[in-house]
Amino acid sequence: MTPISRFLLQVVGVGLAVAALMLVFFPDVLREPRPVVEVRQSERAILPGAMTGPVSYADAVSQAAPAVVNIHTRKTVVQRGHPFMDDPLFRQFFGDRFDGPRQRTQTSLGSGVIISPQGFILTNNHVIEGADEIEALLADGRSVAATVVGTDPETDLAILRIDAAGRALPSIVVGASAGLRVGDVVLAIGNPFGVGQTVTLGIVSATGRSRLGINTYEDFIQTDAAINPGNSGGALVNAHGELVGINTAIFTRSGGSQGIGFAIPVDLARDVMTQIIEQGTVVRGWLGIEVQEITPQLARSFGLPDARGVLIAGVLASGPAARAGIRPGDVITHLDGDRVNDAQDALNFIARRKPGETLAIQGVREGQPVRIQAEVGQRPAVRRAS
């Protein structure tokens, strides 16, 4: 063995010995370094008790509850005579006891909110629709006859008025629904199942809910505060006792609360109420168009980047849209520069415009961009079958 080979063997042997010693006495040195975890630490000072909510919402309830009323309605229903009365054999056995139409009184329960010391009450249209008599039972036990000031079936709102014979009426403090966030605490106050005034607690589960098929114009607050039959027309209030919505509907498979309730935002309800009281009716913008949702397949066929917008399926002859030159087959993508997402979005946008205003419409016609100026008309009143 040459001196060089002997030297190399000695070097290798020393290296192996050092490595063995390192493994025995310093095992971490030869391992791969572990990653250092990086987090963003909050710099906000957390005070004692700052992360807990209020122990009680009694102050909010005591402020709002006196203005929430129970609505009792009575309606006379005419029943037809028995269909077998035309049968001589039937008449022979039963005589004329089933002859002719018969009347019966149908009663129902709901809730309402005194919105003004003048005695105006906000409730749902379906609570009082078709009623011959309406009675409001106040939180202090007084029962007062109510008259209908006006209704708006397209938002399912109705305005009543009561006269307390000179005695003061409690009225609720109106908040703002525009600033509601998912997770905000809300309380539902009403008269579920006719058991009397009841308060339930929950949070705002979602805002801007639409396309539910409940009303023509939908912009619901969704909440998991328990809402049951009889709560309709009652108050949805925030943690300060301020009105933020009118409880309207529930999603249910059993007839009771499933944790999905819907309320009309107070901003919308207040606008409808003001128009009904001050003008006698709700005035909404209208173009006279029938629209269709755009599917991904339609978007590809029209060369659109996505499925946002609406397809014009029909145009009313001599209506505002027809006069402006809008045609069936046009696609509307923007109204006054705002992007149109779907049919409900377009309907709500047009309805908020005042008759006589000019609406700037952008869209696509036969694959080419198109711009149209349309003068908004007044939406015709909806006639409901009696």
Legacy VTK file of the C-alpha trace (Angstrom):
# vtk DataFile Version 3.0
C-alpha trace
ASCII
DATASET POLYDATA
POINTS 386 float
0.000 0.000 0.000
1.402 3.321 -0.981
1.780 6.189 1.478
-1.008 8.133 -0.318
-3.460 5.244 -0.005
-2.591 4.823 3.678
-3.174 8.573 4.237
-6.568 8.501 2.503
-7.687 5.529 4.603
-6.675 7.345 7.757
-8.613 10.457 6.700
-11.741 8.418 5.922
-11.459 6.571 9.214
-11.152 9.778 11.207
-14.153 11.248 9.357
-16.318 8.221 10.125
-15.267 8.323 13.757
-16.132 12.020 14.028
-19.513 11.417 12.339
-20.270 8.575 14.770
-19.417 10.782 17.727
-21.612 13.592 16.356
-24.554 11.192 15.973
-24.138 10.028 19.571
-23.528 13.335 21.328
-24.984 15.987 18.942
-27.795 14.338 16.915
-29.573 17.630 16.054
-26.572 19.033 14.227
-26.867 16.642 11.292
-30.671 16.941 10.871
-32.351 19.339 8.445
-33.284 22.652 10.115
-36.969 22.939 11.069
-39.003 25.798 9.509
-39.770 28.820 11.656
-43.535 29.481 11.882
-44.457 33.047 10.964
-47.745 34.547 12.217
-49.264 38.025 12.164
-49.766 38.988 15.783
-52.521 41.469 16.550
-51.283 44.763 17.901
-54.674 45.683 19.334
-54.691 45.892 23.084
-57.261 43.482 24.511
-58.869 44.856 27.637
-60.327 42.588 30.338
-63.873 41.608 29.315
-63.559 43.149 25.830
-64.193 39.827 24.069
-67.470 39.091 25.835
-70.937 40.286 24.815
-73.478 41.869 27.115
-74.781 39.714 29.923
-78.350 40.678 29.018
-80.302 42.248 26.150
-83.077 43.327 28.499
-82.387 47.036 27.884
-82.761 46.581 24.123
-85.980 44.621 24.583
-87.450 47.123 27.068
-86.826 49.898 24.541
-88.331 48.104 21.534
-91.023 45.781 22.911
-93.630 48.435 23.892
-93.883 49.473 20.220
-94.570 45.919 18.971
-98.272 45.079 18.751
-100.324 41.971 18.127
-102.566 42.167 15.066
-105.931 40.361 15.175
-107.980 40.213 11.981
-111.461 38.966 11.162
-112.773 38.107 7.733
-116.205 36.889 6.689
-115.944 33.927 4.372
-118.934 32.851 2.259
-119.222 29.117 1.710
-121.175 27.711 -1.188
-124.139 25.479 -0.643
-123.565 21.750 -0.613
-122.975 20.495 -4.170
-125.368 17.549 -3.594
-128.344 19.866 -2.984
-129.268 19.544 -6.660
-129.803 15.822 -6.102
-133.496 15.106 -5.242
-132.525 12.003 -3.250
-130.118 14.024 -1.116
-132.771 16.685 -0.466
-135.258 13.976 0.490
-133.028 12.801 3.335
-131.469 16.111 4.490
-134.084 18.697 3.539
-132.842 22.249 3.085
-130.369 22.355 5.977
-127.469 22.550 3.518
-129.277 24.841 1.099
-127.841 28.216 0.068
-124.490 29.868 0.850
-123.341 30.006 4.453
-121.105 32.535 6.175
-118.404 31.974 8.744
-115.873 34.236 10.435
-112.204 33.517 9.832
-109.653 34.967 12.273
-105.883 35.235 12.057
-102.998 36.545 14.119
-99.883 38.500 13.285
-97.655 41.273 14.561
-96.892 44.898 13.776
-94.607 47.742 14.810
-95.673 51.252 15.823
-93.317 53.253 13.661
-94.526 56.744 14.594
-96.149 58.449 17.595
-98.847 59.488 15.103
-100.130 55.919 15.293
-98.739 54.485 12.046
-98.037 50.751 12.187
-95.832 48.750 9.821
-96.819 45.144 9.205
-96.973 42.585 6.408
-99.622 42.818 3.720
-100.384 39.114 4.042
-101.250 39.639 7.724
-104.172 41.975 6.960
-105.030 41.124 3.340
-108.777 40.756 2.828
-109.604 41.495 6.490
-112.947 43.098 7.363
-111.832 44.078 10.870
-108.344 44.757 12.200
-107.487 45.161 15.845
-104.132 46.071 17.391
-103.387 44.806 20.892
-100.765 47.037 22.494
-98.110 45.794 24.884
-99.806 47.627 27.759
-103.009 45.637 27.214
-105.012 48.228 25.257
-106.967 46.984 22.245
-107.461 49.553 19.484
-109.221 49.326 16.118
-106.864 49.829 13.176
-107.541 51.125 9.683
-105.563 50.421 6.527
-103.671 53.443 5.194
-102.219 51.603 2.224
-100.557 48.408 1.070
-97.748 47.357 -1.237
-98.201 43.696 -2.200
-94.980 43.695 -4.227
-92.909 44.060 -1.037
-95.567 42.484 1.227
-95.852 45.629 3.360
-98.908 47.354 4.774
-99.402 50.567 6.750
-102.102 50.729 9.436
-103.135 53.564 11.697
-104.600 53.549 15.187
-106.125 56.294 17.289
-105.382 55.957 20.984
-107.975 58.588 21.949
-105.441 61.168 22.989
-103.238 58.776 24.968
-99.536 58.595 24.168
-98.362 55.802 21.909
-94.942 54.168 22.178
-92.942 54.150 18.942
-89.819 52.250 18.039
-86.426 53.818 17.312
-85.601 53.202 13.654
-82.070 52.064 12.909
-80.329 51.503 9.575
-80.280 48.161 7.802
-77.648 49.176 5.241
-74.857 48.805 7.794
-75.867 45.335 8.998
-73.126 42.730 8.822
-73.284 38.981 8.915
-72.752 38.025 12.549
-74.509 41.049 14.082
-76.803 40.120 16.959
-80.530 40.629 16.286
-83.716 39.977 18.247
-87.119 39.072 16.793
-90.141 40.392 18.700
-93.661 39.282 17.825
-96.623 37.072 18.685
-95.753 33.525 17.551
-98.667 31.083 17.501
-100.748 33.654 19.388
-99.091 32.877 22.741
-98.322 36.545 23.410
-95.356 38.820 22.907
-92.172 36.778 22.630
-88.511 37.658 22.064
-86.011 35.371 20.327
-82.289 35.918 19.788
-80.014 35.176 16.859
-77.580 36.732 14.425
-77.718 38.093 10.899
-77.048 34.994 8.807
-76.966 36.783 5.436
-78.028 40.030 3.784
-79.412 40.807 0.344
-81.243 37.506 -0.029
-83.352 37.455 -3.225
-84.800 35.061 -5.812
-86.775 33.300 -3.075
-90.112 33.646 -4.865
-91.737 35.364 -1.880
-92.159 38.916 -3.195
-91.657 40.753 -6.473
-88.965 42.924 -4.886
-86.707 40.973 -2.559
-83.737 42.150 -0.519
-84.159 40.116 2.650
-82.159 39.960 5.847
-81.723 36.297 6.761
-81.526 35.437 10.457
-81.498 32.382 12.692
-83.530 34.173 15.380
-86.564 31.930 15.785
-89.464 33.253 13.669
-92.726 31.315 13.713
-96.281 31.779 12.377
-97.652 34.880 14.102
-94.271 36.633 14.046
-95.060 38.062 10.599
-95.025 41.859 10.674
-93.091 41.964 13.938
-89.841 43.734 14.685
-86.293 42.612 14.020
-84.114 44.824 16.222
-80.393 45.146 16.827
-78.623 44.844 20.167
-79.484 48.478 20.908
-83.217 47.956 20.448
-83.356 49.780 17.097
-85.608 48.508 14.312
-83.621 47.004 11.431
-86.246 44.812 9.746
-89.842 43.595 9.525
-90.098 39.830 10.053
-91.841 38.354 7.031
-91.253 34.702 6.231
-89.657 31.471 7.332
-88.223 28.470 5.562
-89.778 25.420 7.183
-90.572 21.771 6.580
-92.526 21.310 9.805
-94.468 24.581 10.118
-92.121 25.845 12.848
-88.782 27.636 12.895
-85.882 25.879 11.168
-83.362 28.615 11.889
-83.910 30.315 8.517
-86.080 33.419 8.741
-86.359 36.437 6.476
-87.020 40.082 7.295
-87.602 43.097 5.049
-84.818 45.663 5.663
-86.072 48.746 7.477
-84.519 51.052 4.859
-86.804 49.544 2.211
-89.811 49.412 4.560
-89.398 53.045 5.577
-89.221 54.182 1.945
-92.419 52.265 1.097
-94.155 53.603 4.205
-93.197 57.205 3.464
-94.466 56.997 -0.118
-97.760 55.400 0.918
-98.420 57.960 3.665
-97.273 61.045 1.770
-98.270 60.135 -1.817
-100.939 57.494 -1.340
-99.064 54.918 -3.412
-95.599 53.543 -4.087
-94.061 54.938 -7.268
-91.517 52.729 -9.015
-89.587 52.997 -12.245
-90.526 50.756 -15.155
-89.302 49.990 -18.662
-91.847 47.457 -19.870
-89.450 44.601 -20.517
-89.500 40.871 -19.870
-86.069 39.576 -18.914
-84.443 36.167 -18.757
-81.453 34.965 -16.776
-78.269 34.348 -18.747
-76.928 30.806 -18.439
-73.276 29.912 -19.114
-74.406 28.413 -22.437
-76.167 31.643 -23.453
-73.137 33.661 -22.347
-70.902 31.638 -24.679
-73.344 31.969 -27.578
-73.499 35.773 -27.128
-69.728 36.044 -26.693
-70.012 37.350 -23.124
-67.128 36.940 -20.667
-69.467 35.590 -17.966
-73.144 34.921 -17.173
-73.825 38.291 -15.589
-76.514 40.470 -17.167
-80.019 39.840 -18.483
-81.461 38.806 -21.825
-84.430 40.796 -23.124
-87.077 38.143 -23.787
-89.903 40.561 -24.589
-90.662 44.273 -24.985
-94.078 45.792 -24.316
-95.368 47.607 -27.358
-95.368 51.407 -26.891
-93.680 51.020 -23.494
-90.593 53.017 -22.370
-88.187 50.318 -23.599
-89.862 50.058 -27.006
-89.735 53.827 -27.451
-86.020 53.794 -26.582
-85.280 51.145 -29.228
-84.644 48.137 -26.993
-85.327 44.889 -28.857
-85.929 41.260 -27.888
-82.601 39.437 -27.993
-80.631 42.373 -26.592
-78.431 41.683 -23.589
-78.225 44.336 -20.846
-74.948 44.317 -18.939
-74.868 47.780 -17.286
-77.438 50.288 -16.007
-76.134 53.805 -15.386
-72.628 52.339 -15.394
-73.378 49.736 -12.691
-72.903 46.100 -13.559
-76.117 44.049 -13.767
-75.716 40.639 -12.153
-79.106 39.021 -12.734
-82.796 39.690 -13.389
-83.610 40.576 -9.773
-80.718 43.032 -9.711
-81.983 44.729 -12.898
-85.594 44.833 -11.628
-84.585 46.442 -8.333
-82.311 48.964 -10.060
-84.993 50.113 -12.503
-87.636 50.258 -9.753
-85.505 52.686 -7.732
-85.470 55.201 -10.611
-88.131 57.903 -10.656
-90.459 58.143 -13.645
-89.132 60.684 -16.141
-85.469 60.062 -15.337
-83.109 58.986 -18.113
-81.461 55.593 -17.738
-78.182 54.836 -19.524
-78.190 51.247 -20.752
-75.158 49.320 -22.001
-75.342 45.890 -23.541
-74.772 43.659 -26.521
-76.845 43.367 -29.711
-75.992 40.746 -32.284
-72.481 40.488 -30.892
-71.802 44.231 -30.973
-71.749 46.689 -28.043
-74.809 48.925 -27.847
-75.667 52.008 -25.783
-79.246 53.207 -25.286
-80.828 56.099 -23.420
-84.286 55.231 -22.060
-86.758 57.451 -20.231
-88.097 55.576 -17.215
-91.878 55.233 -16.943
-94.071 54.553 -13.920
-94.752 50.954 -13.064
-98.475 50.169 -13.362
-100.269 49.213 -10.147
-100.494 45.511 -9.509
-104.043 44.165 -9.478
-104.553 41.181 -7.221
-107.399 38.779 -7.802
-109.931 38.930 -4.987
LINES 1 387
386 0 1 2 3 4 5 6 7 8 9 10 11 12 13 14 15 16 17 18 19 20 21 22 23 24 25 26 27 28 29 30 31 32 33 34 35 36 37 38 39 40 41 42 43 44 45 46 47 48 49 50 51 52 53 54 55 56 57 58 59 60 61 62 63 64 65 66 67 68 69 70 71 72 73 74 75 76 77 78 79 80 81 82 83 84 85 86 87 88 89 90 91 92 93 94 95 96 97 98 99 100 101 102 103 104 105 106 107 108 109 110 111 112 113 114 115 116 117 118 119 120 121 122 123 124 125 126 127 128 129 130 131 132 133 134 135 136 137 138 139 140 141 142 143 144 145 146 147 148 149 150 151 152 153 154 155 156 157 158 159 160 161 162 163 164 165 166 167 168 169 170 171 172 173 174 175 176 177 178 179 180 181 182 183 184 185 186 187 188 189 190 191 192 193 194 195 196 197 198 199 200 201 202 203 204 205 206 207 208 209 210 211 212 213 214 215 216 217 218 219 220 221 222 223 224 225 226 227 228 229 230 231 232 233 234 235 236 237 238 239 240 241 242 243 244 245 246 247 248 249 250 251 252 253 254 255 256 257 258 259 260 261 262 263 264 265 266 267 268 269 270 271 272 273 274 275 276 277 278 279 280 281 282 283 284 285 286 287 288 289 290 291 292 293 294 295 296 297 298 299 300 301 302 303 304 305 306 307 308 309 310 311 312 313 314 315 316 317 318 319 320 321 322 323 324 325 326 327 328 329 330 331 332 333 334 335 336 337 338 339 340 341 342 343 344 345 346 347 348 349 350 351 352 353 354 355 356 357 358 359 360 361 362 363 364 365 366 367 368 369 370 371 372 373 374 375 376 377 378 379 380 381 382 383 384 385
